């Protein structure tokens, strides 16, 4: 049942994962691995209170396990109980000072609470402990960006990108460059990435959305056309393409909005787009 629950989690079959985990926990109610998997399944199914209870039990049973306290902290953070999450993370870090995931979550909490000096202290610690990882520079960038220090944030994320040239880091760097009003560098960065990685739909959609937010509907429409040429059944791409076409007074707008609605009529933003275009 433990293996089955994990298999379903890996395959995105969340309800089946939760069902198998509950069955396993009924047989072995104090098994650490079973409780860990049950808590993860509960979080995946948005049962935050259930996850909190499960990970709380796990932390009591495994009082010297840094992972158990980290899991509890994650559930507490999901419920916006930052004070409790901070205490759990500090306990995890007492047991394992180089627990990178715990350091990342704690830095994120400090940034959201405007405790920027504390967040940057953790970022510096991560940089020192893990010099070949982009994580510390990303944490520094997040803290600086939250302080509206966009140019400094871009420099920090640039260091992260030099270490890890991946789509998610590129998105962070692009966002920092835009915030620093260096739109030319941001555009050059995105264009270069999409030229070298034409199948990276995540970055392509991100770039298209940035054009949309900047009200550059012509550029947004052109980007969405490229995405839809490869993923024609992407409802949000269809929806946003329809919106861009509508702003350009293109008669095809309703056609694409209706395609999006046909694929995802339960999404409010898609219903809204079609309604506004029809109006």
Secondary structure, DSSP 8 states (H G I E B T S, - for coil): -HHHHHHHHHTT-HHHHHHHHHHHHHHSTT-HHHHHHHHHHHHHTT-HHHHHHHHHHHHHHTTT-HHHHHHHHHHHHHTT-HHHHHHHHHHHHHH-TT-HHHHHHHHHHHHHTT-HHHHHHHHHHHHHH-TT-SHHHHHHHHHHHHTT-HHHHHHHHHHHHHH---HHHHHHHHHHHHHTT-HHHHHHHHHHHHHH-TT-HHHHHHHHHHHHHTT-HHHHHHHHHHHHHH-TT-HHHHHHHHHHHHHTT-TTHHHHHHHHHHH-TT-HHHHHHHHHHH-
